[in-house]
Amino acid sequence: MRWLGYLKFQLDDAESNVHKKALKNAGCTIIFKDSAESLKEQRSGFDLLLSTITKGDCVVVYDSVALGSSLTQFLDRFNAIQAKGADVFILDEGIKSTSTMSFSESMALVSQIKERMNEARTKPGRNSAKARGMMGGRPEKISDRQTREIKRLYLEDIPIQSICERLKISRPTLYKYLKR
C-alpha cells in the first residue's frame, strides 16, 4: 500500500508549502502537483496520479478543494480514484473514504466541502481587491464629519428625533454612531 499525495496550488499561494509538508508528514512517498485556477483547466498532475494508482493505494489530499473547484468536479475525481481501487484521505477534514457515515454526517460533509470550495474560488478576487485598496462590505451611511456633528448635537441636548430628521437617518443608526 502506497500513500500518494495530491496538491493543488495557485502560483502565488504561500499555503502550498504548509500543505506539502502536511502531506509528507502523513506518510506520502510521492506527491503529485497541479497549478489550477479554473474549473475547466486540465490537471496533468491529477491525470498522472490516476495513471499511477494501483489497487490498495491511498490518495491523500490536504483539503477537499484540492480535488475540485465544484462539487461535481470533486465527486467525479473522488469516484475516479475509488474506481482504481484506492482510498481517499482528506487531512484537513480527517475523513477517509473507508469510514462509514450516517446520512446526516454525509450531508454535513457535503455542505462543508461546498463552503470551502466557494471560499477558495472567491479568495483570489478578495485578495486582489484588497491589494488595490478596495474594501468589501456595505458603504458607511454617514461621514466622519457627520458623526462628529451627531455627537455635538447629542451633547447639546438636541432631541434624538430632531437629529435623525436633520441627517435623514434612523434611531438605530444614530445610536450606532454615538457609540463610536
C-alpha positions in Angstrom: 0.0 0.0 0.0 1.4 3.3 -1.1 0.4 6.8 0.2 0.2 9.2 -2.7 -0.2 12.9 -2.1 -2.0 15.3 -4.4 -1.5 19.0 -4.1 -3.4 21.8 -5.9 -1.9 25.3 -5.6 -2.1 28.7 -7.0 1.1 30.3 -8.4 1.4 32.8 -5.5 -0.1 30.6 -2.8 2.1 30.6 0.3 -0.1 27.9 1.8 1.2 25.3 -0.7 4.4 24.7 1.4 2.3 24.1 4.5 0.1 21.6 2.6 3.1 19.9 1.1 4.7 19.4 4.5 1.5 18.1 5.9 1.3 15.5 3.1 4.9 14.4 3.8 4.1 14.1 7.5 1.1 12.0 6.6 3.5 9.5 5.0 3.1 10.3 1.3 6.0 8.9 -0.7 5.1 10.7 -3.9 3.3 14.0 -4.2 1.6 15.0 -7.5 1.1 18.7 -8.0 -1.1 20.9 -10.2 -1.5 24.6 -10.5 -5.1 25.1 -11.4 -7.3 28.2 -11.2 -10.2 27.3 -13.4 -13.0 24.8 -13.4 -12.2 23.7 -17.0 -8.4 23.7 -16.7 -6.8 20.3 -17.3 -4.8 19.0 -14.4 -1.8 17.0 -15.7 -0.7 16.1 -12.2 -4.1 14.6 -11.4 -4.1 12.6 -14.6 -0.6 11.3 -13.8 -1.8 10.4 -10.3 -4.7 8.4 -11.8 -2.4 6.5 -14.1 0.0 5.7 -11.2 -2.7 4.5 -8.7 -2.8 0.7 -8.1 -5.4 -1.2 -6.0 -4.9 -0.7 -2.3 -3.2 2.7 -2.6 -4.3 5.7 -0.5 -4.5 9.1 -2.1 -4.0 11.9 0.5 -5.1 15.5 -0.1 -4.8 18.3 2.4 -8.4 19.5 1.9 -11.3 18.7 -0.3 -10.7 21.8 -2.5 -7.7 20.0 -4.0 -9.9 17.5 -5.7 -12.2 20.0 -7.4 -13.4 23.6 -7.7 -17.0 22.5 -7.8 -18.9 19.8 -6.1 -19.5 17.9 -9.4 -15.8 18.0 -10.2 -14.9 16.9 -6.6 -17.3 13.9 -6.9 -16.0 12.9 -10.3 -12.4 12.9 -9.2 -13.2 11.2 -5.9 -15.1 8.4 -7.8 -12.2 8.1 -10.4 -9.8 7.4 -7.6 -12.1 4.9 -5.9 -12.7 3.2 -9.3 -9.0 2.5 -9.5 -9.3 0.6 -6.1 -7.7 3.3 -4.0 -8.9 5.0 -0.8 -9.1 8.8 -0.3 -7.9 10.5 2.8 -8.7 14.2 3.4 -6.3 15.5 6.0 -8.0 18.8 7.0 -11.4 17.2 7.5 -9.9 14.0 8.9 -12.0 11.9 6.5 -11.1 8.6 5.0 -13.3 7.0 2.2 -13.3 3.7 4.1 -15.1 5.1 7.1 -18.8 4.8 7.4 -21.1 7.8 8.0 -24.7 8.4 8.6 -26.8 10.3 6.1 -26.8 13.5 8.2 -23.0 13.3 8.6 -22.6 12.8 4.8 -24.8 15.8 4.1 -22.9 17.9 6.7 -19.7 16.9 4.9 -21.0 17.9 1.5 -22.1 21.2 2.9 -18.7 21.8 4.4 -17.0 20.9 1.2 -19.2 23.2 -0.8 -18.5 26.1 1.6 -14.7 25.5 1.3 -14.9 25.5 -2.5 -16.8 28.8 -2.5 -14.2 30.3 -0.2 -11.4 29.0 -2.4 -13.0 30.5 -5.5 -13.6 33.9 -4.0 -10.3 34.3 -2.1 -8.1 35.3 -5.0 -10.6 38.0 -6.0 -10.9 39.4 -2.4 -7.1 39.4 -2.1 -6.8 41.2 -5.4 -9.4 43.8 -4.5 -7.7 44.3 -1.1 -4.3 44.9 -2.8 -6.0 47.6 -4.9 -7.3 49.3 -1.8 -10.9 48.3 -2.2 -12.8 47.3 0.9 -15.7 44.9 1.0 -19.0 45.4 2.7 -21.7 48.0 2.8 -20.6 51.6 2.5 -20.9 53.8 5.6 -24.1 55.6 5.9 -22.6 58.9 7.1 -19.2 60.5 7.1 -16.8 61.2 10.0 -17.8 64.9 9.9 -21.5 63.9 10.3 -20.5 61.5 13.1 -18.9 64.4 15.0 -22.0 66.5 14.3 -24.2 63.8 15.8 -22.1 63.7 19.0 -22.1 67.5 19.2 -25.8 67.8 18.8 -26.5 65.0 21.3 -24.3 66.7 23.9 -26.2 69.9 23.3 -29.4 68.1 24.3 -31.0 68.3 20.9 -33.8 65.8 20.8 -32.9 62.5 19.1 -35.9 62.8 16.7 -34.6 66.2 15.5 -31.1 64.9 14.9 -32.5 61.9 13.0 -34.7 64.1 10.8 -31.8 66.6 10.2 -29.4 63.9 9.0 -32.1 61.6 7.4 -31.1 58.6 9.5 -32.9 56.2 11.8 -32.7 56.0 15.5 -30.7 52.7 15.5 -28.2 54.3 13.0 -27.9 57.4 15.3 -27.1 55.2 18.3 -24.7 53.1 16.3 -22.6 56.2 15.5 -22.9 57.6 19.0 -21.1 54.5 20.3 -18.1 55.2 18.1 
